[in-house]
Amino acid sequence: MSLFVPMNLTCPECTEVFTSEAVGSVNADRRADLRDEILAGRFQIMRCSACAHEFRLEPDFNYLDVGRSQWIAALPARALRDHLEIAAEKQAVFDLSYGSQAPAAAQSVGQGLQQRLVFGWPALREKLVLAENGLDDVIWEVAKLDLLRSLPEAPLGEGVELRLMGVSGDLLDLAWIRAESEEHLNDFQVERGLYDGILAAPAPWAAVQALLGASMFVDIQKLFMGTGEDAA
């Protein structure tokens, strides 16, 4: 089931403290409406009881969609720098819930789940868009790297991410987004052939595919930050 818990919130506009329900977990099989809200950018938007100002809570919950084989741990974008430690923590959570330490019935469900870790709403939404369109997220991250080589201007920087927004026939809808504020810096389209070409001939990208898929955090962001494997 999807779980919500009462939480005291402080309005960023007027500093009023009020109580609302924050999500603890989402079961999209039973609550498809919550998945729809995430895709529409409306999930966890709070309205201040004093001044009516609206703001969005940072993601901090687990997302389950057995029908689409997805288990996703979603955390705030600001936690990205700690992705190595967090990936280990969330792997332990999954193992206890659906993995080797779970009851047999839960393990049978877990065997069909793809485990992922994301930071920020844009990253979570992208995983849902990929699943909706039958796209492999590791191949897609490789396609991003290939695309970055050809873009004349790429606003690369900490906190700025390239995300898939949707699929329009033979075109992929992309956007450069500030992860924490969800501000769009640039929206554009590319041919779907960018993805399909790599899917059809993945061999030249085998090494980077292995690196991207080595943990539940499948995102080119970790390549720019380092994997930590060579740290002393």
CYANA upper distance limits for C-alpha pairs under 8 A (distance plus 0.5 A):
  1 MET  CA     25 SER  CA      8.31
  1 MET  CA     26 VAL  CA      7.52
  1 MET  CA     27 ASN  CA      5.89
  1 MET  CA     30 ARG  CA      7.34
  2 SER  CA     23 VAL  CA      8.28
  2 SER  CA     24 GLY  CA      7.92
  2 SER  CA     25 SER  CA      5.70
  2 SER  CA     26 VAL  CA      4.88
  2 SER  CA     27 ASN  CA      5.46
  2 SER  CA     28 ALA  CA      8.45
  2 SER  CA     30 ARG  CA      8.38
  2 SER  CA     31 ARG  CA      7.76
  3 LEU  CA     23 VAL  CA      6.51
  3 LEU  CA     24 GLY  CA      5.66
  3 LEU  CA     25 SER  CA      5.62
  3 LEU  CA     26 VAL  CA      7.15
  4 PHE  CA     21 GLU  CA      6.24
  4 PHE  CA     22 ALA  CA      5.90
  4 PHE  CA     23 VAL  CA      4.82
  4 PHE  CA     24 GLY  CA      5.81
  4 PHE  CA     25 SER  CA      7.68
  5 VAL  CA     21 GLU  CA      5.71
  5 VAL  CA     22 ALA  CA      5.90
  5 VAL  CA     23 VAL  CA      6.85
  5 VAL  CA     24 GLY  CA      7.16
  6 PRO  CA     19 THR  CA      6.92
  6 PRO  CA     20 SER  CA      6.02
  6 PRO  CA     21 GLU  CA      4.93
  6 PRO  CA     22 ALA  CA      6.74
  7 MET  CA     19 THR  CA      5.94
  7 MET  CA     20 SER  CA      6.04
  7 MET  CA     21 GLU  CA      6.35
  7 MET  CA     22 ALA  CA      6.70
  8 ASN  CA     17 VAL  CA      7.01
  8 ASN  CA     18 PHE  CA      6.09
  8 ASN  CA     19 THR  CA      4.95
  8 ASN  CA     20 SER  CA      7.11
  9 LEU  CA     17 VAL  CA      5.99
  9 LEU  CA     18 PHE  CA      5.89
  9 LEU  CA     19 THR  CA      6.40
  9 LEU  CA     20 SER  CA      7.58
 10 THR  CA     15 THR  CA      5.87
 10 THR  CA     16 GLU  CA      6.08
 10 THR  CA     17 VAL  CA      4.97
 10 THR  CA     18 PHE  CA      7.04
 11 CYS  CA     15 THR  CA      5.09
 11 CYS  CA     16 GLU  CA      5.78
 11 CYS  CA     17 VAL  CA      6.91
 11 CYS  CA     18 PHE  CA      8.33
 11 CYS  CA     48 CYS  CA      6.51
 11 CYS  CA     53 HIS  CA      7.99
 11 CYS  CA     55 PHE  CA      8.47
 12 PRO  CA     55 PHE  CA      8.36
 13 GLU  CA     51 CYS  CA      8.49
 13 GLU  CA     53 HIS  CA      7.20
 14 CYS  CA     50 ALA  CA      8.45
 14 CYS  CA     51 CYS  CA      7.42
 16 GLU  CA     48 CYS  CA      7.94
 16 GLU  CA     49 SER  CA      8.46
 16 GLU  CA     50 ALA  CA      7.10
 18 PHE  CA     48 CYS  CA      7.65
 18 PHE  CA     49 SER  CA      7.15
 20 SER  CA     46 MET  CA      8.13
 22 ALA  CA     44 GLN  CA      7.55
 22 ALA  CA     57 LEU  CA      8.37
 23 VAL  CA     44 GLN  CA      8.00
 23 VAL  CA     60 ASP  CA      8.27
 23 VAL  CA     61 PHE  CA      7.12
 24 GLY  CA     60 ASP  CA      7.67
 24 GLY  CA     61 PHE  CA      5.51
 24 GLY  CA     62 ASN  CA      7.53
 25 SER  CA     61 PHE  CA      5.55
 25 SER  CA     62 ASN  CA      5.33
 25 SER  CA     63 TYR  CA      6.39
 25 SER  CA     64 LEU  CA      8.43
 26 VAL  CA     31 ARG  CA      8.02
 26 VAL  CA     34 LEU  CA      7.84
 26 VAL  CA     61 PHE  CA      7.91
 26 VAL  CA     62 ASN  CA      6.83
 26 VAL  CA     63 TYR  CA      5.26
 26 VAL  CA     64 LEU  CA      6.58
 27 ASN  CA     31 ARG  CA      6.46
 27 ASN  CA     32 ALA  CA      8.48
 27 ASN  CA     63 TYR  CA      6.70
 27 ASN  CA     64 LEU  CA      5.40
 27 ASN  CA     65 ASP  CA      6.65
 28 ALA  CA     32 ALA  CA      5.34
 28 ALA  CA     33 ASP  CA      8.17
 28 ALA  CA     34 LEU  CA      7.13
 28 ALA  CA     35 ARG  CA      6.33
 28 ALA  CA     63 TYR  CA      7.83
 28 ALA  CA     64 LEU  CA      6.50
 28 ALA  CA     65 ASP  CA      5.51
 29 ASP  CA     64 LEU  CA      8.05
 29 ASP  CA     65 ASP  CA      5.97
 29 ASP  CA     66 VAL  CA      7.09
 29 ASP  CA     67 GLY  CA      7.08
 31 ARG  CA     35 ARG  CA      7.69
 32 ALA  CA     36 ASP  CA      6.84
 33 ASP  CA     37 GLU  CA      6.71
 34 LEU  CA     38 ILE  CA      6.83
 34 LEU  CA     43 PHE  CA      7.41
 35 ARG  CA     39 LEU  CA      6.84
 36 ASP  CA     40 ALA  CA      6.63
 37 GLU  CA     41 GLY  CA      6.52
 37 GLU  CA     42 ARG  CA      5.49
 37 GLU  CA     43 PHE  CA      5.34
 38 ILE  CA     42 ARG  CA      6.56
 38 ILE  CA     43 PHE  CA      5.54
 38 ILE  CA    125 ARG  CA      6.90
 39 LEU  CA    125 ARG  CA      6.23
 39 LEU  CA    128 LEU  CA      7.85
 39 LEU  CA    129 VAL  CA      8.13
 43 PHE  CA     56 ARG  CA      8.33
 44 GLN  CA     56 ARG  CA      6.19
 44 GLN  CA     57 LEU  CA      6.24
 45 ILE  CA     54 GLU  CA      6.98
 45 ILE  CA     55 PHE  CA      6.00
 45 ILE  CA     56 ARG  CA      4.71
 45 ILE  CA     57 LEU  CA      6.94
 46 MET  CA     54 GLU  CA      5.91
 46 MET  CA     55 PHE  CA      5.88
 46 MET  CA     56 ARG  CA      6.38
 46 MET  CA     57 LEU  CA      7.73
 47 ARG  CA     52 ALA  CA      5.78
 47 ARG  CA     53 HIS  CA      6.00
 47 ARG  CA     54 GLU  CA      4.91
 47 ARG  CA     55 PHE  CA      7.16
 48 CYS  CA     52 ALA  CA      5.08
 48 CYS  CA     53 HIS  CA      5.72
 48 CYS  CA     54 GLU  CA      6.87
 58 GLU  CA     75 LEU  CA      7.83
 58 GLU  CA     76 PRO  CA      5.81
 58 GLU  CA     77 ALA  CA      8.40
 58 GLU  CA    120 GLY  CA      7.57
 58 GLU  CA    121 TRP  CA      8.05
 59 PRO  CA     74 ALA  CA      6.24
 59 PRO  CA     75 LEU  CA      5.56
 59 PRO  CA     76 PRO  CA      5.80
 59 PRO  CA    119 PHE  CA      8.42
 59 PRO  CA    120 GLY  CA      6.81
 59 PRO  CA    121 TRP  CA      7.03
 60 ASP  CA     73 ALA  CA      8.20
 60 ASP  CA     74 ALA  CA      5.96
 60 ASP  CA     75 LEU  CA      4.96
 60 ASP  CA     76 PRO  CA      6.82
 61 PHE  CA     73 ALA  CA      6.63
 61 PHE  CA     74 ALA  CA      5.96
 61 PHE  CA     75 LEU  CA      7.27
 62 ASN  CA     71 TRP  CA      7.70
 62 ASN  CA     72 ILE  CA      6.19
 62 ASN  CA     73 ALA  CA      5.00
 62 ASN  CA     74 ALA  CA      6.50
 63 TYR  CA     70 GLN  CA      8.10
 63 TYR  CA     71 TRP  CA      6.12
 63 TYR  CA     72 ILE  CA      5.45
 63 TYR  CA     73 ALA  CA      6.78
 63 TYR  CA     74 ALA  CA      7.81
 64 LEU  CA     70 GLN  CA      6.31
 64 LEU  CA     71 TRP  CA      5.16
 64 LEU  CA     72 ILE  CA      7.07
 65 ASP  CA     69 SER  CA      6.47
 65 ASP  CA     70 GLN  CA      5.52
 65 ASP  CA     71 TRP  CA      6.96
 66 VAL  CA     70 GLN  CA      6.54
 66 VAL  CA     71 TRP  CA      8.21
 66 VAL  CA    109 VAL  CA      8.11
 66 VAL  CA    112 GLY  CA      8.29
 66 VAL  CA    113 LEU  CA      7.28
 68 ARG  CA    131 ALA  CA      7.22
 69 SER  CA    112 GLY  CA      6.43
 69 SER  CA    113 LEU  CA      4.94
 69 SER  CA    114 GLN  CA      6.21
 70 GLN  CA    113 LEU  CA      5.84
 70 GLN  CA    114 GLN  CA      5.59
 70 GLN  CA    115 GLN  CA      7.05
 70 GLN  CA    116 ARG  CA      8.19
 71 TRP  CA    113 LEU  CA      6.55
 71 TRP  CA    114 GLN  CA      6.43
 71 TRP  CA    115 GLN  CA      5.56
 71 TRP  CA    116 ARG  CA      6.77
 72 ILE  CA    115 GLN  CA      6.47
 72 ILE  CA    116 ARG  CA      5.19
 72 ILE  CA    117 LEU  CA      6.07
 72 ILE  CA    118 VAL  CA      7.63
 72 ILE  CA    124 LEU  CA      8.48
 73 ALA  CA     90 LYS  CA      7.43
 73 ALA  CA    116 ARG  CA      6.82
 73 ALA  CA    117 LEU  CA      5.30
 73 ALA  CA    118 VAL  CA      6.81
 74 ALA  CA    117 LEU  CA      6.59
 74 ALA  CA    118 VAL  CA      5.52
 74 ALA  CA    119 PHE  CA      6.38
 74 ALA  CA    120 GLY  CA      7.47
 74 ALA  CA    121 TRP  CA      8.46
 74 ALA  CA    124 LEU  CA      7.14
 75 LEU  CA     79 ALA  CA      7.42
 75 LEU  CA    117 LEU  CA      8.37
 75 LEU  CA    118 VAL  CA      6.80
 75 LEU  CA    119 PHE  CA      5.35
 75 LEU  CA    120 GLY  CA      6.56
 76 PRO  CA     80 LEU  CA      8.18
 76 PRO  CA    119 PHE  CA      5.75
 76 PRO  CA    120 GLY  CA      5.37
 76 PRO  CA    121 TRP  CA      8.31
 76 PRO  CA    180 GLU  CA      8.22
 77 ALA  CA    119 PHE  CA      4.89
 77 ALA  CA    120 GLY  CA      4.59
 77 ALA  CA    121 TRP  CA      8.22
 77 ALA  CA    159 GLY  CA      8.22
 77 ALA  CA    179 ALA  CA      6.57
 77 ALA  CA    180 GLU  CA      6.20
 78 ARG  CA    119 PHE  CA      8.03
 78 ARG  CA    120 GLY  CA      8.32
 78 ARG  CA    180 GLU  CA      7.62
 79 ALA  CA     83 HIS  CA      7.54
 79 ALA  CA    119 PHE  CA      7.36
 80 LEU  CA    119 PHE  CA      6.54
 81 ARG  CA    225 MET  CA      8.20
 82 ASP  CA     86 ILE  CA      6.62
 83 HIS  CA     87 ALA  CA      6.28
 83 HIS  CA    217 PHE  CA      8.05
 84 LEU  CA     88 ALA  CA      7.09
 84 LEU  CA    227 THR  CA      8.06
 84 LEU  CA    228 GLY  CA      7.92
 85 GLU  CA     89 GLU  CA      6.87
 86 ILE  CA     90 LYS  CA      6.55
 87 ALA  CA     91 GLN  CA      6.51
 87 ALA  CA    117 LEU  CA      7.37
 87 ALA  CA    215 SER  CA      7.84
 87 ALA  CA    216 MET  CA      7.15
 87 ALA  CA    217 PHE  CA      7.22
 88 ALA  CA     92 ALA  CA      6.90
 89 GLU  CA     93 VAL  CA      6.95
 90 LYS  CA     94 PHE  CA      6.67
 90 LYS  CA    117 LEU  CA      8.24
 91 GLN  CA     95 ASP  CA      6.62
 91 GLN  CA    216 MET  CA      8.22
 92 ALA  CA     96 LEU  CA      6.73
 93 VAL  CA     97 SER  CA      6.70
 94 PHE  CA     98 TYR  CA      6.07
 94 PHE  CA     99 GLY  CA      6.42
 94 PHE  CA    115 GLN  CA      8.46
 95 ASP  CA     99 GLY  CA      4.17
 95 ASP  CA    100 SER  CA      5.86
 95 ASP  CA    101 GLN  CA      6.00
 95 ASP  CA    102 ALA  CA      7.02
 96 LEU  CA    100 SER  CA      7.44
 96 LEU  CA    101 GLN  CA      5.21
 96 LEU  CA    102 ALA  CA      5.47
 97 SER  CA    101 GLN  CA      7.75
 97 SER  CA    102 ALA  CA      5.75
 97 SER  CA    106 ALA  CA      7.45
 98 TYR  CA    102 ALA  CA      5.74
 98 TYR  CA    103 PRO  CA      8.15
 98 TYR  CA    106 ALA  CA      5.50
 98 TYR  CA    107 GLN  CA      5.29
 98 TYR  CA    108 SER  CA      8.29
 98 TYR  CA    109 VAL  CA      7.27
 98 TYR  CA    110 GLY  CA      5.09
 98 TYR  CA    111 GLN  CA      8.31
 99 GLY  CA    106 ALA  CA      8.06
 99 GLY  CA    107 GLN  CA      5.84
 99 GLY  CA    110 GLY  CA      6.49
 99 GLY  CA    111 GLN  CA      8.08
100 SER  CA    107 GLN  CA      7.39
102 ALA  CA    106 ALA  CA      6.48
102 ALA  CA    107 GLN  CA      6.40
103 PRO  CA    107 GLN  CA      6.70
104 ALA  CA    108 SER  CA      6.81
105 ALA  CA    109 VAL  CA      7.30
106 ALA  CA    110 GLY  CA      6.67
107 GLN  CA    111 GLN  CA      6.65
108 SER  CA    112 GLY  CA      8.00
109 VAL  CA    113 LEU  CA      7.53
115 GLN  CA    216 MET  CA      6.02
116 ARG  CA    216 MET  CA      4.86
116 ARG  CA    217 PHE  CA      6.23
116 ARG  CA    218 VAL  CA      7.40
117 LEU  CA    216 MET  CA      5.97
117 LEU  CA    217 PHE  CA      5.24
117 LEU  CA    218 VAL  CA      7.79
118 VAL  CA    123 ALA  CA      6.28
118 VAL  CA    124 LEU  CA      6.36
118 VAL  CA    217 PHE  CA      7.04
119 PHE  CA    123 ALA  CA      6.61
119 PHE  CA    124 LEU  CA      7.70
120 GLY  CA    124 LEU  CA      7.03
120 GLY  CA    179 ALA  CA      6.44
120 GLY  CA    180 GLU  CA      7.00
121 TRP  CA    125 ARG  CA      6.55
121 TRP  CA    179 ALA  CA      7.73
121 TRP  CA    180 GLU  CA      8.44
121 TRP  CA    182 GLU  CA      8.05
122 PRO  CA    126 GLU  CA      6.64
122 PRO  CA    163 ARG  CA      7.41
122 PRO  CA    177 ILE  CA      8.11
122 PRO  CA    179 ALA  CA      6.84
122 PRO  CA    182 GLU  CA      7.30
123 ALA  CA    127 LYS  CA      7.08
123 ALA  CA    163 ARG  CA      7.57
123 ALA  CA    179 ALA  CA      8.42
124 LEU  CA    128 LEU  CA      7.18
125 ARG  CA    129 VAL  CA      6.78
125 ARG  CA    165 MET  CA      8.49
126 GLU  CA    130 LEU  CA      6.63
126 GLU  CA    163 ARG  CA      6.81
126 GLU  CA    164 LEU  CA      6.19
126 GLU  CA    165 MET  CA      7.03
127 LYS  CA    131 ALA  CA      6.80
127 LYS  CA    137 ASP  CA      7.69
128 LEU  CA    132 GLU  CA      6.57
129 VAL  CA    133 ASN  CA      6.81
129 VAL  CA    164 LEU  CA      7.90
129 VAL  CA    165 MET  CA      7.49
129 VAL  CA    166 GLY  CA      6.77
130 LEU  CA    134 GLY  CA      6.58
130 LEU  CA    135 LEU  CA      5.43
130 LEU  CA    136 ASP  CA      7.34
130 LEU  CA    137 ASP  CA      7.10
130 LEU  CA    164 LEU  CA      8.40
131 ALA  CA    135 LEU  CA      6.53
131 ALA  CA    136 ASP  CA      8.07
133 ASN  CA    167 VAL  CA      7.87
135 LEU  CA    139 ILE  CA      8.39
135 LEU  CA    140 TRP  CA      7.72
136 ASP  CA    140 TRP  CA      6.67
137 ASP  CA    141 GLU  CA      6.68
137 ASP  CA    218 VAL  CA      7.84
138 VAL  CA    142 VAL  CA      6.92
138 VAL  CA    209 GLN  CA      6.94
138 VAL  CA    212 LEU  CA      7.01
138 VAL  CA    213 GLY  CA      6.85
138 VAL  CA    218 VAL  CA      6.99
138 VAL  CA    219 ASP  CA      8.37
139 ILE  CA    143 ALA  CA      6.69
139 ILE  CA    195 TYR  CA      7.58
139 ILE  CA    198 ILE  CA      7.47
139 ILE  CA    199 LEU  CA      6.99
139 ILE  CA    209 GLN  CA      7.73
140 TRP  CA    144 LYS  CA      6.80
140 TRP  CA    195 TYR  CA      6.81
141 GLU  CA    145 LEU  CA      7.05
141 GLU  CA    212 LEU  CA      8.28
141 GLU  CA    218 VAL  CA      8.13
141 GLU  CA    219 ASP  CA      6.70
141 GLU  CA    220 ILE  CA      6.52
142 VAL  CA    146 ASP  CA      6.90
142 VAL  CA    198 ILE  CA      8.37
142 VAL  CA    205 TRP  CA      7.86
142 VAL  CA    208 VAL  CA      7.79
142 VAL  CA    209 GLN  CA      7.30
142 VAL  CA    220 ILE  CA      8.38
143 ALA  CA    147 LEU  CA      6.58
143 ALA  CA    194 LEU  CA      6.85
143 ALA  CA    195 TYR  CA      6.11
143 ALA  CA    198 ILE  CA      7.40
144 LYS  CA    148 LEU  CA      6.65
144 LYS  CA    162 LEU  CA      8.25
144 LYS  CA    220 ILE  CA      8.38
145 LEU  CA    149 ARG  CA      7.33
145 LEU  CA    220 ILE  CA      7.96
146 ASP  CA    150 SER  CA      7.79
147 LEU  CA    151 LEU  CA      6.83
147 LEU  CA    194 LEU  CA      8.19
148 LEU  CA    154 ALA  CA      7.59
155 PRO  CA    160 VAL  CA      7.72
155 PRO  CA    176 TRP  CA      7.94
156 LEU  CA    160 VAL  CA      6.70
156 LEU  CA    161 GLU  CA      7.85
157 GLY  CA    161 GLU  CA      8.49
159 GLY  CA    178 ARG  CA      6.15
159 GLY  CA    179 ALA  CA      5.99
159 GLY  CA    180 GLU  CA      7.62
160 VAL  CA    176 TRP  CA      7.12
160 VAL  CA    177 ILE  CA      6.02
160 VAL  CA    178 ARG  CA      5.03
160 VAL  CA    179 ALA  CA      6.48
161 GLU  CA    176 TRP  CA      6.03
161 GLU  CA    177 ILE  CA      5.82
161 GLU  CA    178 ARG  CA      6.89
161 GLU  CA    179 ALA  CA      7.00
161 GLU  CA    221 GLN  CA      8.43
162 LEU  CA    174 LEU  CA      7.48
162 LEU  CA    175 ALA  CA      6.26
162 LEU  CA    176 TRP  CA      5.11
162 LEU  CA    177 ILE  CA      6.91
163 ARG  CA    174 LEU  CA      6.18
163 ARG  CA    175 ALA  CA      5.97
163 ARG  CA    176 TRP  CA      6.94
163 ARG  CA    177 ILE  CA      7.68
164 LEU  CA    172 LEU  CA      7.57
164 LEU  CA    173 ASP  CA      6.48
164 LEU  CA    174 LEU  CA      5.13
164 LEU  CA    175 ALA  CA      7.12
165 MET  CA    172 LEU  CA      8.27
165 MET  CA    173 ASP  CA      5.82
165 MET  CA    174 LEU  CA      5.90
165 MET  CA    175 ALA  CA      7.27
166 GLY  CA    172 LEU  CA      6.70
166 GLY  CA    173 ASP  CA      5.58
166 GLY  CA    174 LEU  CA      7.82
167 VAL  CA    171 LEU  CA      6.52
167 VAL  CA    172 LEU  CA      5.20
167 VAL  CA    173 ASP  CA      6.33
168 SER  CA    172 LEU  CA      6.59
168 SER  CA    173 ASP  CA      7.45
170 ASP  CA    191 GLU  CA      6.51
170 ASP  CA    192 ARG  CA      5.71
170 ASP  CA    193 GLY  CA      8.12
171 LEU  CA    189 GLN  CA      6.67
171 LEU  CA    190 VAL  CA      6.12
171 LEU  CA    191 GLU  CA      5.17
171 LEU  CA    192 ARG  CA      5.60
172 LEU  CA    189 GLN  CA      5.92
172 LEU  CA    190 VAL  CA      5.86
172 LEU  CA    191 GLU  CA      6.62
172 LEU  CA    192 ARG  CA      6.14
173 ASP  CA    187 ASP  CA      7.93
173 ASP  CA    188 PHE  CA      6.64
173 ASP  CA    189 GLN  CA      5.22
173 ASP  CA    190 VAL  CA      7.45
174 LEU  CA    187 ASP  CA      6.26
174 LEU  CA    188 PHE  CA      5.91
174 LEU  CA    189 GLN  CA      6.24
174 LEU  CA    190 VAL  CA      8.12
175 ALA  CA    184 HIS  CA      6.99
175 ALA  CA    185 LEU  CA      7.74
175 ALA  CA    186 ASN  CA      6.02
175 ALA  CA    187 ASP  CA      4.78
175 ALA  CA    188 PHE  CA      6.75
176 TRP  CA    184 HIS  CA      6.40
176 TRP  CA    185 LEU  CA      5.88
176 TRP  CA    186 ASN  CA      5.73
176 TRP  CA    187 ASP  CA      7.04
177 ILE  CA    182 GLU  CA      6.31
177 ILE  CA    183 GLU  CA      6.00
177 ILE  CA    184 HIS  CA      5.04
177 ILE  CA    185 LEU  CA      6.22
177 ILE  CA    186 ASN  CA      7.96
178 ARG  CA    182 GLU  CA      5.65
178 ARG  CA    183 GLU  CA      5.72
178 ARG  CA    184 HIS  CA      7.11
178 ARG  CA    185 LEU  CA      7.88
179 ALA  CA    183 GLU  CA      8.03
190 VAL  CA    194 LEU  CA      7.99
192 ARG  CA    196 ASP  CA      6.87
193 GLY  CA    197 GLY  CA      6.08
194 LEU  CA    198 ILE  CA      7.40
195 TYR  CA    199 LEU  CA      6.77
196 ASP  CA    200 ALA  CA      6.60
197 GLY  CA    201 ALA  CA      6.75
198 ILE  CA    202 PRO  CA      5.57
198 ILE  CA    205 TRP  CA      8.49
202 PRO  CA    206 ALA  CA      6.87
205 TRP  CA    209 GLN  CA      6.53
206 ALA  CA    210 ALA  CA      6.69
207 ALA  CA    211 LEU  CA      6.89
208 VAL  CA    212 LEU  CA      6.56
209 GLN  CA    213 GLY  CA      6.54
210 ALA  CA    214 ALA  CA      6.40
212 LEU  CA    217 PHE  CA      8.21
212 LEU  CA    218 VAL  CA      5.86
212 LEU  CA    219 ASP  CA      7.10
212 LEU  CA    220 ILE  CA      7.61
213 GLY  CA    217 PHE  CA      8.14
213 GLY  CA    218 VAL  CA      6.31
214 ALA  CA    218 VAL  CA      8.45
219 ASP  CA    223 LEU  CA      8.40
220 ILE  CA    224 PHE  CA      7.47
221 GLN  CA    225 MET  CA      7.02
222 LYS  CA    226 GLY  CA      6.27
222 LYS  CA    227 THR  CA      6.72
223 LEU  CA    227 THR  CA      7.10
